[in-house]
Amino acid sequence: MNRQMKRMQQRQGKTAPERQAAAATARRTASQEKRKRTAPGQFLREVRQELRKVDWPTREETTSYSIVVLVTVIVLTSFVFLVDLGFSKAIVNLFGN
């Protein structure tokens, strides 16, 4: 534990035994949470419920986003190709046959 944490705990009035007891309680709570499992049916219901909250893009938005991504990929691929071609020509010319 660093000095900053010790000072903060002193300001909060926690002593070493209290910190240890709080840490033990936190570990027990974490292990109990870990043991609790959700039934598959309940999990699927919760997933469906969360997916209803999602603001899905419209068909037009999806199409425009896809076009932007494809154009960006084409431009960046062309740029990398040209830079690679330029460097390879420069290396061949520099070291020559």
Distance bins in CASP14 RR format, pairs under 12 A and 6 or more apart:
PFRMAT RR
TARGET T0000
AUTHOR 0000-0000-0000
RMODE 2
METHOD distances of the structure
MODEL  1
1 7 0 0 0 0 0 1 0 0 0 0 0
1 8 0 0 0 0 0 1 0 0 0 0 0
1 9 0 0 0 0 1 0 0 0 0 0 0
1 10 0 0 0 0 0 1 0 0 0 0 0
1 14 0 0 0 0 0 1 0 0 0 0 0
1 16 0 0 0 0 0 1 0 0 0 0 0
1 19 0 0 0 0 1 0 0 0 0 0 0
1 20 0 0 0 0 0 1 0 0 0 0 0
1 23 0 0 0 0 0 1 0 0 0 0 0
2 8 0 0 0 0 1 0 0 0 0 0 0
2 9 0 0 0 0 0 1 0 0 0 0 0
3 9 0 0 0 0 0 1 0 0 0 0 0
3 10 0 0 0 0 0 1 0 0 0 0 0
4 10 0 0 0 0 0 1 0 0 0 0 0
4 11 0 0 0 0 0 1 0 0 0 0 0
5 11 0 0 0 0 0 1 0 0 0 0 0
5 12 0 0 0 0 0 1 0 0 0 0 0
5 14 0 0 0 0 0 1 0 0 0 0 0
5 19 0 0 0 0 1 0 0 0 0 0 0
6 12 0 0 0 0 0 1 0 0 0 0 0
6 13 0 0 0 0 0 1 0 0 0 0 0
6 14 0 0 0 0 0 1 0 0 0 0 0
6 15 0 0 0 0 0 1 0 0 0 0 0
6 16 0 0 0 0 1 0 0 0 0 0 0
6 19 0 0 0 0 1 0 0 0 0 0 0
7 13 0 0 0 0 0 1 0 0 0 0 0
7 14 0 0 0 0 0 1 0 0 0 0 0
8 14 0 0 0 0 1 0 0 0 0 0 0
8 19 0 0 0 0 0 1 0 0 0 0 0
9 15 0 0 0 0 1 0 0 0 0 0 0
9 16 0 0 0 0 1 0 0 0 0 0 0
9 18 0 0 0 0 1 0 0 0 0 0 0
9 19 1 0 0 1 0 0 0 0 0 0 0
9 20 0 0 0 0 0 1 0 0 0 0 0
9 22 0 0 0 0 1 0 0 0 0 0 0
9 23 0 0 0 0 0 1 0 0 0 0 0
10 16 0 0 0 0 0 1 0 0 0 0 0
10 18 0 0 0 0 0 1 0 0 0 0 0
10 19 0 0 0 0 0 1 0 0 0 0 0
12 18 0 0 0 0 1 0 0 0 0 0 0
12 19 0 0 0 0 1 0 0 0 0 0 0
12 22 0 0 0 0 0 1 0 0 0 0 0
13 19 0 0 0 0 0 1 0 0 0 0 0
13 22 0 0 0 0 0 1 0 0 0 0 0
14 20 0 0 0 0 0 1 0 0 0 0 0
14 21 0 0 0 0 1 0 0 0 0 0 0
14 22 1 0 0 1 0 0 0 0 0 0 0
14 23 0 0 0 0 0 1 0 0 0 0 0
15 21 0 0 0 0 1 0 0 0 0 0 0
15 22 0 0 0 0 0 1 0 0 0 0 0
16 22 0 0 0 0 0 1 0 0 0 0 0
16 23 0 0 0 0 0 1 0 0 0 0 0
17 23 0 0 0 0 0 1 0 0 0 0 0
17 24 0 0 0 0 0 1 0 0 0 0 0
18 24 0 0 0 0 0 1 0 0 0 0 0
18 25 0 0 0 0 0 1 0 0 0 0 0
19 25 0 0 0 0 0 1 0 0 0 0 0
19 26 0 0 0 0 0 1 0 0 0 0 0
20 26 0 0 0 0 0 1 0 0 0 0 0
20 27 0 0 0 0 0 1 0 0 0 0 0
21 27 0 0 0 0 0 1 0 0 0 0 0
21 28 0 0 0 0 0 1 0 0 0 0 0
22 28 0 0 0 0 0 1 0 0 0 0 0
22 29 0 0 0 0 0 1 0 0 0 0 0
23 29 0 0 0 0 0 1 0 0 0 0 0
23 30 0 0 0 0 0 1 0 0 0 0 0
24 30 0 0 0 0 0 1 0 0 0 0 0
24 31 0 0 0 0 0 1 0 0 0 0 0
25 31 0 0 0 0 0 1 0 0 0 0 0
25 32 0 0 0 0 0 1 0 0 0 0 0
26 32 0 0 0 0 0 1 0 0 0 0 0
26 33 0 0 0 0 0 1 0 0 0 0 0
27 33 0 0 0 0 0 1 0 0 0 0 0
27 34 0 0 0 0 0 1 0 0 0 0 0
28 34 0 0 0 0 0 1 0 0 0 0 0
28 35 0 0 0 0 0 1 0 0 0 0 0
29 35 0 0 0 0 0 1 0 0 0 0 0
29 36 0 0 0 0 0 1 0 0 0 0 0
30 36 0 0 0 0 0 1 0 0 0 0 0
36 42 0 0 0 0 0 1 0 0 0 0 0
37 43 0 0 0 0 1 0 0 0 0 0 0
38 44 0 0 0 0 1 0 0 0 0 0 0
38 45 0 0 0 0 1 0 0 0 0 0 0
38 46 1 0 0 1 0 0 0 0 0 0 0
38 47 0 0 0 0 0 1 0 0 0 0 0
39 45 0 0 0 0 1 0 0 0 0 0 0
39 46 0 0 0 0 0 1 0 0 0 0 0
40 46 0 0 0 0 0 1 0 0 0 0 0
40 47 0 0 0 0 0 1 0 0 0 0 0
41 47 0 0 0 0 1 0 0 0 0 0 0
41 48 0 0 0 0 1 0 0 0 0 0 0
41 49 0 0 0 0 0 1 0 0 0 0 0
42 48 0 0 0 0 0 1 0 0 0 0 0
42 49 0 0 0 0 0 1 0 0 0 0 0
43 49 0 0 0 0 0 1 0 0 0 0 0
43 50 0 0 0 0 0 1 0 0 0 0 0
44 50 0 0 0 0 0 1 0 0 0 0 0
44 51 0 0 0 0 0 1 0 0 0 0 0
45 51 0 0 0 0 0 1 0 0 0 0 0
45 52 0 0 0 0 0 1 0 0 0 0 0
46 52 0 0 0 0 0 1 0 0 0 0 0
46 53 0 0 0 0 0 1 0 0 0 0 0
47 53 0 0 0 0 0 1 0 0 0 0 0
47 54 0 0 0 0 0 1 0 0 0 0 0
48 54 0 0 0 0 0 1 0 0 0 0 0
55 61 0 0 0 0 0 1 0 0 0 0 0
56 62 0 0 0 0 1 0 0 0 0 0 0
57 63 0 0 0 0 1 0 0 0 0 0 0
57 64 0 0 0 0 1 0 0 0 0 0 0
57 65 1 0 0 1 0 0 0 0 0 0 0
57 66 0 0 0 0 0 1 0 0 0 0 0
58 64 0 0 0 0 1 0 0 0 0 0 0
58 65 0 0 0 0 0 1 0 0 0 0 0
59 65 0 0 0 0 0 1 0 0 0 0 0
59 66 0 0 0 0 0 1 0 0 0 0 0
60 66 0 0 0 0 0 1 0 0 0 0 0
60 67 0 0 0 0 0 1 0 0 0 0 0
61 67 0 0 0 0 0 1 0 0 0 0 0
61 68 0 0 0 0 0 1 0 0 0 0 0
62 68 0 0 0 0 0 1 0 0 0 0 0
62 69 0 0 0 0 0 1 0 0 0 0 0
63 69 0 0 0 0 0 1 0 0 0 0 0
63 70 0 0 0 0 0 1 0 0 0 0 0
64 70 0 0 0 0 0 1 0 0 0 0 0
64 71 0 0 0 0 0 1 0 0 0 0 0
65 71 0 0 0 0 0 1 0 0 0 0 0
65 72 0 0 0 0 0 1 0 0 0 0 0
66 72 0 0 0 0 0 1 0 0 0 0 0
66 73 0 0 0 0 0 1 0 0 0 0 0
67 73 0 0 0 0 0 1 0 0 0 0 0
67 74 0 0 0 0 0 1 0 0 0 0 0
68 74 0 0 0 0 0 1 0 0 0 0 0
68 75 0 0 0 0 0 1 0 0 0 0 0
69 75 0 0 0 0 0 1 0 0 0 0 0
69 76 0 0 0 0 0 1 0 0 0 0 0
70 76 0 0 0 0 0 1 0 0 0 0 0
70 77 0 0 0 0 0 1 0 0 0 0 0
71 77 0 0 0 0 0 1 0 0 0 0 0
71 78 0 0 0 0 0 1 0 0 0 0 0
72 78 0 0 0 0 0 1 0 0 0 0 0
72 79 0 0 0 0 0 1 0 0 0 0 0
73 79 0 0 0 0 0 1 0 0 0 0 0
73 80 0 0 0 0 0 1 0 0 0 0 0
74 80 0 0 0 0 0 1 0 0 0 0 0
74 81 0 0 0 0 0 1 0 0 0 0 0
75 81 0 0 0 0 0 1 0 0 0 0 0
75 82 0 0 0 0 0 1 0 0 0 0 0
76 82 0 0 0 0 0 1 0 0 0 0 0
76 83 0 0 0 0 0 1 0 0 0 0 0
77 83 0 0 0 0 0 1 0 0 0 0 0
77 84 0 0 0 0 0 1 0 0 0 0 0
78 84 0 0 0 0 0 1 0 0 0 0 0
78 85 0 0 0 0 0 1 0 0 0 0 0
79 85 0 0 0 0 0 1 0 0 0 0 0
79 86 0 0 0 0 0 1 0 0 0 0 0
80 86 0 0 0 0 0 1 0 0 0 0 0
80 87 0 0 0 0 0 1 0 0 0 0 0
81 87 0 0 0 0 0 1 0 0 0 0 0
81 88 0 0 0 0 0 1 0 0 0 0 0
82 88 0 0 0 0 0 1 0 0 0 0 0
82 89 0 0 0 0 0 1 0 0 0 0 0
83 89 0 0 0 0 0 1 0 0 0 0 0
83 90 0 0 0 0 0 1 0 0 0 0 0
84 90 0 0 0 0 0 1 0 0 0 0 0
84 91 0 0 0 0 0 1 0 0 0 0 0
85 91 0 0 0 0 0 1 0 0 0 0 0
85 92 0 0 0 0 0 1 0 0 0 0 0
86 92 0 0 0 0 1 0 0 0 0 0 0
86 93 0 0 0 0 1 0 0 0 0 0 0
86 94 0 0 0 0 0 1 0 0 0 0 0
87 93 0 0 0 0 0 1 0 0 0 0 0
87 94 0 0 0 0 0 1 0 0 0 0 0
88 94 0 0 0 0 0 1 0 0 0 0 0
88 95 0 0 0 0 0 1 0 0 0 0 0
89 95 0 0 0 0 0 1 0 0 0 0 0
89 96 0 0 0 0 0 1 0 0 0 0 0
90 96 0 0 0 0 0 1 0 0 0 0 0
END
